[in-house]
Amino acid sequence: MPLPDKGAPWPPIDPAVRSDIETWSAWYSANPDRLTYRYQNRHRDTARYGTPANRPSQYRGGLVGTVARWFWGEPTPLGEKRANLHLPLARDLARTSSDLLFSEPPTLLTDNTGTRERLEQLMEDGLRRTLLAQGEMSAALGGAYLRIVWDLTISDRPWISLVRADGAAPTFVHGRLRAVTYWTVLGVDGQKVIRHLERHEPGKILHGVYEGTEDNLGKPLDLSAFTETAGFLPEQTLPIGNRLASTYIPNTVAAPDWHDLPGAASLGTSDYQGSETFLSAIDEVYTSWMRDVRLARSRILVPAGYLQSGGPGQGVSWEDREVYAPMNIPPTSDHQITLNQFEIRHLSHRETIADLSSKVIRTAGYSGGTFGDTEDGTAATATEIKARTARSMSTRARKAELEAVGIADIVETLLILEASPMFPSLPTVEVERPRVHFRDSVQDDTKVLAESAELLRRAEAASTETLVALVNPDMDADDQKAEVRRILKESGRDVADPTAVGAEGPGTPGFGTPAAE
């Protein structure tokens, strides 16, 4: 289908989906002002980020008032400054999810050597960084898009770029991405909003610029009127058959909260889904803790008459007044000064934050050990780490399956495009769908692996091929076989079995020597 018509409502996404993604985006930003504005305006489908202010909704009853009165939606009392603190646990969740997947870059395996070398170059040229960012975005917003882009003034090759889920309107058919429209805001002038739309359909890309408002696409404009879009064609056919030059990688297989919304069930969901109230409670407790610290500063209570007078109408003073609090009270019988130190409820606050944090981490599918050190501060072996992070490893495995499909799709399409007449100057490599292998994010110590291999060798419980695979798990099958041959040759074990028939070689008795004529 073509680009949207003039005056179309924007964005074309279900309000419930858009609202959830905007909320997750606010938590991921780790910006207190953005969180405040989001929760104070959560009832507005078209809320934009701006300066927080008290709103009538915060004083209402019902659902609107309840949502607005979440910690980050509470009105600031008149005359007080906003002192809410934010613990960026949500951002930490997203980064940890990405690190579990991509701290060790995945290996793109193919049978063809030339293709494999091209994919290694692709990873070194920036794909790994893109995947790290995509892993964060998927965990935070429920998914992310990868698209193929090119600009011959920058590079003679196309590359893969990232698009956030809150900047795309997808179309799914039977759980697969059929088309997607990306948009970028080129400028805002009062109520006027200029948007660039980029629509990906099977075998083609369409571009358009529109001038509208916050919730209306408005009228189309000429692409050449803006520097950012002057080089784009309104429609470009790509030599990739019925494939898309984009792919969507969801964070989860299903979206439980959107299962009844058309086209939303395939979007996946954020690691924050279901934990927003806990995240808000953590910030509330942390703010209370710091309030205790602020109010519990040591005070020396003294009668006002003990302070130095500054003269009529000038008040009284005392050097180092920071710790003194004048009280309009008579001196004590023994003329003593009262020392006062208020209690800081640090243990109860810390335990509450730890309990709430563990709930957030577990709801997201991770183990607490993934986010902390050992209790005694000593280094742990890979086996101990895996035992403490079993839940995280299970979540990582599920996400890796979704990542592998999306990465293989977009990389195969990139190879097809590079081999097409669009890029005649590029060396031709065989187009092959890569196998995406995720390496273990927790590597075993080489010494431990060597000791295990030695024990298996002594017990005659494993072949040389098995031992090589044990010590070098990141090698592909061909490299492991080559390593086995080198080991056997160097150790002198690469010889024929002397008890086997024909081991003597050709031309010797028993090998079938032809009779002399």
C-alpha positions as CSV (number, residue, x, y, z in Angstrom):
1,M,0.0,0.0,0.0
2,P,1.2,3.6,-0.6
3,L,2.1,6.1,2.1
4,P,-0.7,7.5,4.2
5,D,-3.2,10.0,2.8
6,K,-3.4,13.6,3.6
7,G,-4.7,14.4,7.1
8,A,-4.3,10.8,8.5
9,P,-4.3,10.4,12.3
10,W,-0.8,9.9,13.7
11,P,0.8,7.7,14.8
12,P,-1.3,4.8,13.4
13,I,-0.7,2.6,16.5
14,D,-3.2,1.4,19.1
15,P,-3.4,3.9,22.0
16,A,-2.8,1.2,24.6
17,V,0.4,0.0,22.8
18,R,1.6,3.6,22.4
19,S,0.9,4.4,26.0
20,D,2.9,1.4,27.3
21,I,5.8,2.0,25.0
22,E,6.0,5.7,26.1
23,T,6.0,4.6,29.8
24,W,8.8,2.1,29.2
25,S,10.7,4.7,27.3
26,A,10.4,7.1,30.2
27,W,11.8,4.4,32.6
28,Y,14.6,3.5,30.2
29,S,15.6,7.2,29.9
30,A,16.4,7.3,33.7
31,N,15.4,11.0,33.6
32,P,13.4,12.1,36.6
33,D,11.8,15.0,34.8
34,R,10.7,12.8,32.0
35,L,9.2,10.2,34.4
36,T,7.3,13.0,36.2
37,Y,5.9,14.4,33.0
38,R,4.9,11.0,31.7
39,Y,2.9,10.0,34.8
40,Q,1.3,13.4,35.2
41,N,0.1,13.2,31.6
42,R,-0.4,9.4,31.2
43,H,-4.1,9.8,30.5
44,R,-3.2,11.8,27.4
45,D,-2.6,9.7,24.3
46,T,-0.5,12.5,22.7
47,A,1.5,13.6,25.7
48,R,4.9,15.0,24.9
49,Y,7.9,15.5,27.1
50,G,8.1,18.9,28.7
51,T,8.5,20.8,32.0
52,P,6.6,19.0,34.9
53,A,3.7,20.9,36.4
54,N,0.8,20.0,38.7
55,R,-2.4,19.1,36.9
56,P,-6.0,18.8,38.0
57,S,-5.9,15.1,37.2
58,Q,-3.7,14.4,40.2
59,Y,-6.5,15.5,42.5
60,R,-9.2,13.5,40.9
61,G,-10.7,10.2,41.9
62,G,-11.0,7.1,39.7
63,L,-8.5,5.6,37.3
64,V,-7.1,8.9,36.0
65,G,-6.4,10.1,39.5
66,T,-4.9,6.8,40.7
67,V,-2.4,6.7,37.8
68,A,-1.5,10.3,38.2
69,R,-0.9,9.8,41.9
70,W,1.8,7.2,41.4
71,F,5.0,8.4,43.0
72,W,6.2,10.1,39.9
73,G,2.7,11.6,39.3
74,E,2.2,13.0,42.7
75,P,1.7,16.8,42.8
76,T,4.4,18.9,44.4
77,P,3.1,20.7,47.5
78,L,2.8,24.4,47.1
79,G,6.0,26.1,48.2
80,E,8.2,23.0,48.1
81,K,10.8,22.0,45.5
82,R,10.7,18.6,43.9
83,A,13.2,16.4,45.6
84,N,12.3,12.9,44.1
85,L,15.3,10.6,43.6
86,H,15.5,8.0,40.9
87,L,17.4,4.7,41.0
88,P,18.1,3.7,37.3
89,L,17.4,0.0,37.8
90,A,15.3,-0.1,34.6
91,R,18.2,1.1,32.5
92,D,20.5,-1.4,34.3
93,L,18.1,-4.2,33.3
94,A,18.2,-3.3,29.6
95,R,22.0,-3.0,29.6
96,T,22.4,-6.3,31.4
97,S,20.1,-8.1,29.0
98,S,22.2,-6.8,26.1
99,D,25.4,-7.7,27.8
100,L,24.2,-11.3,28.4
101,L,23.6,-11.6,24.6
102,F,26.3,-9.6,23.0
103,S,29.2,-9.0,25.4
104,E,30.8,-11.8,23.3
105,P,29.8,-11.0,19.7
106,P,27.8,-13.7,18.0
107,T,29.5,-15.7,15.2
108,L,28.0,-15.7,11.7
109,L,28.8,-19.2,10.3
110,T,28.6,-20.2,6.6
111,D,30.0,-23.0,4.5
112,N,31.5,-20.7,1.9
113,T,34.9,-19.2,3.1
114,G,34.5,-16.0,1.1
115,T,31.0,-15.4,2.6
116,R,32.3,-16.1,6.1
117,E,35.1,-13.5,5.6
118,R,32.6,-10.9,4.4
119,L,30.4,-11.5,7.5
120,E,33.4,-11.2,9.8
121,Q,34.2,-7.9,8.1
122,L,30.5,-6.8,8.5
123,M,30.7,-7.5,12.3
124,E,34.0,-5.6,12.6
125,D,32.6,-2.6,10.6
126,G,29.9,-1.9,13.2
127,L,27.3,-4.6,13.3
128,R,28.4,-5.7,16.8
129,R,27.8,-2.1,18.1
130,T,24.4,-2.0,16.4
131,L,23.4,-5.4,18.0
132,L,24.5,-4.1,21.5
133,A,22.2,-1.1,21.1
134,Q,19.4,-3.2,19.7
135,G,19.6,-5.6,22.6
136,E,19.1,-2.7,25.0
137,M,16.2,-1.3,23.0
138,S,14.5,-4.6,22.7
139,A,14.7,-5.3,26.5
140,A,13.4,-1.8,27.3
141,L,10.7,-1.2,24.6
142,G,9.6,-4.8,23.8
143,G,11.5,-5.1,20.5
144,A,13.6,-3.2,17.9
145,Y,14.0,-3.0,14.1
146,L,17.0,-3.6,12.0
147,R,17.0,-2.1,8.5
148,I,19.4,-1.9,5.6
149,V,20.6,1.6,4.6
150,W,23.2,2.9,2.2
151,D,24.8,6.2,1.4
152,L,27.5,6.2,-1.3
153,T,29.0,9.4,0.0
154,I,29.8,7.6,3.2
155,S,30.5,4.0,2.2
156,D,30.5,2.0,-0.9
157,R,28.7,-0.8,1.0
158,P,25.2,-0.9,2.6
159,W,25.1,-1.4,6.3
160,I,22.5,-2.3,9.0
161,S,21.1,0.4,11.3
162,L,18.8,0.3,14.3
163,V,15.3,1.8,14.7
164,R,13.5,2.1,18.0
165,A,10.1,0.5,18.5
166,D,8.6,3.9,19.4
167,G,9.4,5.2,15.9
168,A,7.8,2.6,13.8
169,A,4.3,1.4,12.8
170,P,4.4,-2.3,11.7
171,T,2.0,-4.6,9.9
172,F,2.2,-8.3,10.8
173,V,0.6,-11.2,9.0
174,H,0.5,-14.6,10.8
175,G,3.1,-13.4,13.2
176,R,5.6,-12.2,10.5
177,L,6.5,-8.6,9.5
178,R,4.8,-7.8,6.2
179,A,5.5,-4.0,6.1
180,V,6.7,-1.2,8.4
181,T,6.6,2.6,8.4
182,Y,9.4,4.5,10.2
183,W,9.1,8.1,11.0
184,T,11.5,10.9,12.1
185,V,10.5,14.3,13.3
186,L,12.5,16.8,11.2
187,G,11.3,19.9,13.0
188,V,8.7,21.4,15.4
189,D,7.5,25.0,15.2
190,G,4.7,25.7,17.6
191,Q,1.8,23.4,16.7
192,K,3.4,22.5,13.4
193,V,5.3,19.2,13.1
194,I,7.4,18.1,10.1
195,R,7.8,14.3,9.7
196,H,9.8,12.1,7.3
197,L,8.1,8.8,6.6
198,E,10.0,5.8,5.3
199,R,7.9,2.8,4.4
200,H,9.3,-0.7,3.8
201,E,7.3,-3.1,1.7
202,P,8.4,-6.4,0.0
203,G,11.0,-5.4,-2.6
204,K,10.6,-1.6,-2.2
205,I,11.0,1.5,0.0
206,L,8.9,4.6,-0.1
207,H,9.7,8.0,1.2
208,G,7.5,11.0,2.0
209,V,7.6,14.3,4.1
210,Y,4.5,15.6,5.8
211,E,3.6,18.9,7.6
212,G,1.0,18.3,10.3
213,T,0.3,18.5,14.0
214,E,1.1,16.4,17.0
215,D,-1.7,14.0,16.3
216,N,-2.3,14.5,12.6
217,L,0.0,13.7,9.7
218,G,-1.1,16.7,7.7
219,K,-0.2,17.5,4.1
220,P,2.6,16.0,2.0
221,L,5.6,18.1,1.0
222,D,8.4,17.8,-1.6
223,L,11.3,15.6,-0.5
224,S,13.8,18.0,-2.0
225,A,12.6,20.8,0.3
226,F,14.6,19.4,3.2
227,T,18.3,18.6,3.3
228,E,17.7,15.4,5.3
229,T,15.5,13.9,2.5
230,A,16.8,15.5,-0.7
231,G,18.6,12.4,-1.7
232,F,15.7,10.0,-1.4
233,L,13.4,8.8,-4.2
234,P,9.6,8.7,-3.6
235,E,9.7,5.0,-4.4
236,Q,12.6,2.7,-5.0
237,T,12.4,-0.9,-6.1
238,L,15.0,-3.2,-4.6
239,P,16.4,-6.4,-6.3
240,I,15.6,-8.5,-3.2
241,G,12.5,-10.3,-4.5
242,N,9.6,-10.3,-2.0
243,R,11.9,-9.8,1.0
244,L,11.9,-6.7,3.3
245,A,14.9,-4.5,3.8
246,S,13.9,-4.6,7.5
247,T,13.3,-7.1,10.2
248,Y,11.8,-6.9,13.7
249,I,13.4,-8.6,16.7
250,P,10.9,-9.0,19.6
251,N,12.1,-9.2,23.2
252,T,9.6,-12.0,24.0
253,V,7.6,-14.5,21.9
254,A,4.2,-13.1,23.1
255,A,2.8,-9.9,24.5
256,P,0.3,-11.1,27.2
257,D,-1.2,-7.6,27.8
258,W,-1.8,-7.0,24.1
259,H,-3.1,-10.4,23.0
260,D,-6.5,-9.0,22.2
261,L,-5.2,-5.9,20.2
262,P,-5.1,-6.3,16.4
263,G,-1.5,-6.7,15.2
264,A,0.0,-6.1,18.7
265,A,0.4,-9.7,19.9
266,S,3.6,-10.2,17.7
267,L,5.3,-7.1,19.1
268,G,6.7,-8.8,22.2
269,T,6.9,-7.0,25.5
270,S,9.4,-5.1,27.7
271,D,11.4,-6.5,30.6
272,Y,9.6,-3.8,32.6
273,Q,6.1,-5.1,31.9
274,G,4.4,-5.8,35.2
275,S,7.1,-4.1,37.3
276,E,6.3,-0.5,36.8
277,T,4.7,-0.2,40.2
278,F,7.7,-1.8,41.9
279,L,10.1,0.5,40.0
280,S,8.0,3.5,41.2
281,A,8.0,2.1,44.8
282,I,11.8,1.8,44.8
283,D,12.2,5.5,43.9
284,E,9.7,6.4,46.6
285,V,11.6,4.4,49.3
286,Y,14.9,5.9,48.1
287,T,13.5,9.4,48.3
288,S,12.2,8.7,51.8
289,W,15.7,7.4,52.8
290,M,17.4,10.5,51.6
291,R,14.7,12.6,53.3
292,D,15.7,10.9,56.6
293,V,19.3,11.8,55.9
294,R,18.4,15.4,55.2
295,L,16.1,15.8,58.3
296,A,18.3,13.8,60.7
297,R,21.3,16.1,60.6
298,S,22.7,16.8,64.1
299,R,21.2,19.7,65.9
300,I,22.3,21.6,69.0
301,L,19.2,23.0,70.7
302,V,20.0,26.3,72.6
303,P,17.9,29.1,74.1
304,A,17.7,32.0,71.8
305,G,19.3,34.2,74.5
306,Y,22.5,32.2,74.2
307,L,23.1,33.5,70.7
308,Q,25.0,36.7,69.9
309,S,22.7,39.7,69.4
310,G,23.2,41.7,66.2
311,G,21.6,44.8,67.7
312,P,18.0,45.9,67.8
313,G,16.0,44.4,64.9
314,Q,19.1,42.5,63.6
315,G,18.5,39.1,65.3
316,V,21.2,37.0,67.1
317,S,24.0,34.7,65.8
318,W,26.6,32.1,66.8
319,E,29.7,31.0,65.0
320,D,29.2,27.7,63.1
321,R,25.5,28.1,63.1
322,E,25.0,25.1,60.8
323,V,24.5,22.7,63.7
324,Y,22.6,25.1,66.1
325,A,18.8,25.5,66.3
326,P,17.6,28.4,68.4
327,M,14.5,27.7,70.5
328,N,12.3,30.2,72.2
329,I,12.8,28.4,75.6
330,P,14.2,29.5,79.0
331,P,17.7,28.2,79.9
332,T,17.8,24.9,81.8
333,S,18.5,25.0,85.6
334,D,22.1,23.9,85.0
335,H,22.5,26.1,81.9
336,Q,23.2,23.0,79.7
337,I,23.0,22.9,75.9
338,T,20.9,20.0,74.4
339,L,22.5,17.8,71.7
340,N,20.1,16.0,69.4
341,Q,20.8,13.4,66.7
342,F,17.7,12.0,64.9
343,E,17.6,8.4,63.7
344,I,18.2,7.5,60.1
345,R,16.2,4.3,59.2
346,H,18.8,3.0,56.9
347,L,18.4,-0.7,57.6
348,S,14.6,-0.7,56.9
349,H,15.0,1.4,53.8
350,R,17.8,-0.7,52.4
351,E,16.0,-4.0,53.1
352,T,12.8,-2.6,51.4
353,I,14.8,-1.4,48.3
354,A,16.5,-4.8,48.1
355,D,13.2,-6.7,48.3
356,L,11.6,-4.5,45.7
357,S,14.6,-4.7,43.4
358,S,14.7,-8.5,43.6
359,K,11.0,-8.6,42.6
360,V,11.7,-6.4,39.5
361,I,14.7,-8.5,38.5
362,R,12.8,-11.8,38.9
363,T,9.8,-10.5,37.0
364,A,12.1,-9.6,34.2
365,G,13.4,-13.2,34.1
366,Y,16.8,-12.7,35.7
367,S,18.6,-14.0,38.7
368,G,19.7,-11.7,41.4
369,G,23.3,-13.0,41.1
370,T,23.5,-11.5,37.6
371,F,23.4,-8.0,39.1
372,G,25.6,-8.4,42.2
373,D,28.9,-9.7,43.4
374,T,29.5,-12.7,45.7
375,E,28.6,-12.0,49.3
376,D,32.2,-12.6,50.5
377,G,33.7,-10.5,47.7
378,T,35.8,-13.5,46.4
379,A,36.1,-14.4,42.8
380,A,33.8,-17.1,41.6
381,T,34.4,-19.8,39.0
382,A,32.3,-20.0,35.8
383,T,30.5,-23.1,37.2
384,E,29.5,-21.1,40.4
385,I,28.4,-18.1,38.3
386,K,26.2,-20.3,36.1
387,A,24.6,-21.9,39.2
388,R,23.8,-18.5,40.6
389,T,22.5,-17.1,37.3
390,A,20.5,-20.1,36.0
391,R,17.3,-18.0,35.6
392,S,19.2,-15.4,33.6
393,M,20.8,-18.0,31.4
394,S,17.4,-19.5,30.6
395,T,16.1,-16.0,29.7
396,R,19.2,-15.4,27.6
397,A,18.6,-18.7,25.7
398,R,15.0,-17.7,24.8
399,K,16.1,-14.2,23.6
400,A,19.0,-15.7,21.6
401,E,16.6,-17.8,19.6
402,L,14.6,-14.7,18.6
403,E,17.8,-12.7,17.9
404,A,19.2,-15.5,15.7
405,V,16.2,-15.5,13.4
406,G,16.1,-11.7,12.9
407,I,19.9,-11.4,12.5
408,A,20.0,-14.2,9.9
409,D,17.1,-12.6,8.0
410,I,18.6,-9.1,7.7
411,V,22.2,-10.4,7.0
412,E,21.0,-12.7,4.2
413,T,19.0,-9.8,2.6
414,L,22.1,-7.6,2.9
415,L,24.2,-10.2,1.0
416,I,21.5,-10.4,-1.7
417,L,21.5,-6.6,-2.1
418,E,25.3,-6.5,-2.2
419,A,25.4,-9.1,-5.0
420,S,22.8,-7.2,-7.0
421,P,23.4,-4.6,-9.8
422,M,22.8,-1.8,-7.3
423,F,26.4,-2.3,-6.1
424,P,28.4,-3.4,-9.2
425,S,31.8,-2.4,-7.7
426,L,31.6,-4.8,-4.8
427,P,33.3,-8.2,-4.9
428,T,30.8,-11.0,-5.4
429,V,30.4,-13.5,-2.6
430,E,28.0,-16.4,-2.5
431,V,24.7,-15.6,-0.9
432,E,24.1,-17.9,2.0
433,R,21.9,-17.7,5.0
434,P,24.2,-17.5,8.0
435,R,23.9,-19.7,11.1
436,V,24.0,-17.4,14.1
437,H,26.0,-18.9,17.0
438,F,25.9,-17.1,20.4
439,R,29.0,-17.7,22.5
440,D,28.7,-18.3,26.2
441,S,28.7,-15.0,28.1
442,V,30.3,-16.7,31.1
443,Q,33.6,-18.3,29.9
444,D,35.1,-21.2,31.8
445,D,38.7,-20.7,33.0
446,T,41.2,-22.2,30.6
447,K,43.0,-24.0,33.5
448,V,39.7,-25.6,34.6
449,L,39.0,-26.8,31.0
450,A,42.5,-28.2,30.6
451,E,42.3,-30.1,33.9
452,S,38.9,-31.5,32.9
453,A,40.3,-32.6,29.5
454,E,43.3,-34.2,31.2
455,L,41.1,-36.2,33.5
456,L,39.0,-37.4,30.6
457,R,42.1,-38.4,28.7
458,R,43.5,-40.4,31.6
459,A,40.2,-42.2,32.1
460,E,40.0,-42.9,28.3
461,A,36.5,-41.5,28.5
462,A,36.7,-39.1,25.5
463,S,38.2,-38.9,22.1
464,T,40.6,-36.2,20.9
465,E,37.8,-34.7,18.9
466,T,35.6,-34.4,22.1
467,L,38.4,-32.9,24.1
468,V,39.1,-30.3,21.5
469,A,35.5,-29.3,21.4
470,L,35.5,-29.1,25.2
471,V,38.5,-26.8,25.5
472,N,37.5,-24.7,22.4
473,P,33.7,-24.4,22.5
474,D,33.8,-21.3,20.2
475,M,35.5,-23.0,17.3
476,D,33.2,-24.1,14.5
477,A,33.2,-27.8,13.4
478,D,35.7,-27.4,10.5
479,D,38.3,-25.6,12.8
480,Q,37.9,-28.2,15.5
481,K,38.5,-31.0,13.0
482,A,41.6,-29.2,11.7
483,E,42.9,-28.8,15.3
484,V,42.4,-32.5,15.9
485,R,44.5,-33.4,12.8
486,R,47.3,-31.1,14.0
487,I,47.3,-32.5,17.5
488,L,47.4,-36.1,16.2
489,K,50.2,-35.2,13.7
490,E,52.3,-33.4,16.3
491,S,51.9,-36.2,18.9
492,G,52.8,-38.9,16.4
493,R,49.4,-40.6,16.7
494,D,48.3,-39.8,13.1
495,V,49.3,-43.3,11.9
496,A,47.4,-46.3,10.5
497,D,46.4,-49.0,12.9
498,P,49.0,-51.8,12.3
499,T,46.4,-54.5,13.1
500,A,44.0,-53.4,10.4
501,V,43.8,-55.2,7.1
502,G,45.9,-53.3,4.5
503,A,47.8,-51.2,7.0
504,E,51.0,-52.2,5.3
505,G,50.1,-50.1,2.4
506,P,49.9,-50.9,-1.4
507,G,52.4,-53.2,-2.9
508,T,52.7,-55.5,0.1
509,P,51.3,-58.9,1.0
510,G,47.7,-58.8,2.0
511,F,47.0,-55.6,0.2
512,G,46.1,-57.2,-3.1
513,T,49.3,-57.1,-5.0
514,P,48.7,-57.8,-8.7
515,A,50.2,-61.0,-9.9
516,A,53.2,-60.8,-12.2
517,E,52.5,-61.7,-15.8
